[in-house]
Amino acid sequence: MSFGGGIGRLARRLALAPLVAVGLTSTGAAAHPADDADPWVSLAVGGLDRHYLLHLPAGGRGEAPALPLVIVLHGAGGDARSMADMTGFSPIADWQHFIVAYPEGTSIGIDPPHPTWNAGFCCGAAARNHVDDLAFLSALIERLAAEQPIDRRRIYLTGLSNGAMLAYRFAAEHPEQVAAIAPVAGTIGGTAGTGQPPITIERPDRPVPVLIIHGMLDGYILYRGGVSPNVGIPGRFNVSVDDAVRFWTAADGCAQPPMRRATADGRVIFQEYATCRDRAEVRLVTLVRGPHEWPVAIERRDGRLEPTAALIWRFFTQHQRQP
């Protein structure tokens, strides 16, 4: 799919935010303000009152019989609205006609609130209280499918950090519900702290296309795995990005070796496993100087910048859930 001049105009708007030439990332700058008209919706799941921000594309209902759904998961300590601001998915949804849901994690017993997701070994109060975030995402999908024109073959997840961890876990445990995922700066497993057993997600029983985006200078979820000195939790360990790639290429039955390419300046490396079972694929985008954050834009091989949300959406459009 070609995004043409629309993405170019969006990229120029996003470029107004401060960029660091690492292929390329923001420094806490909002990519696009969340739409104040988007409803803040409640959903009772597991005895908890959960919430999500919902963005419906302008004019979308009448222009397609069923629309894709993209679920965007914030990182630990983030929230739904800040994730909408940071990623800029909503304006792309208006233009490309898909629905976006920004769920919010829980912050039980934490004041001030610090929402997190229970991805198994991480993170925060959500993991300590064994919050069933898998059930929340499943209930969210069912609610939206009942109330909106959702195409069940085109449901996608992306997330940052702790949200990326949950995207990995949900896809592995519920591959029948998602068409593809795009974790950013996340991990598939590790340990919660000193003396805690290692936890990794179970391999799914069907292929899931995966796009992984991760910076090599990530100081919180280390690219090569290990214990981060920045987390402040002794023994908190994460497995490496290579472990995630091996996990998903095995789950998706991908042929080896991958196609490996890079930008002219070598700051962005693209690794693609395109020959996998059931038309799945695994892609890794490595930001050589990228820290732990959502990149505002990523340099393409032709040298142009592409908003990260647009890159992810372009990947999603290439995949539908197989029967």
Buried (B, 14 or more C-beta within 10 A) or exposed (E): EEBEEBBEEBBEBBBEBEBBEBBBBBEEBBBBEBBEEBEEBEBEBEEBEBBBBBBBBBEBEEEEEEBBBBBBBBBBBBBBBBBBBBBBBBBBBBBBBBBBBBBBBBBBEBEEBBBBBBBBBBBBBBBBBEBBBBEBBBBBBEBBBEEBBBBBEBBBBBBBBBBBBBBBBBBBBBBEBBBBBBBBBBBBBBBBBEEBEEBBBEEBEEBBBBBBBBBBBBEBBBBEBBBBEEBEBEEBBBBBBEBBBBBBBEBBEBEEEBEEEBBEEEBBBBBBBEBBEEBBBBBBBBBBBBBBBBBBBBBBEEEEBBBBBBBBBBBBBEBBBBE
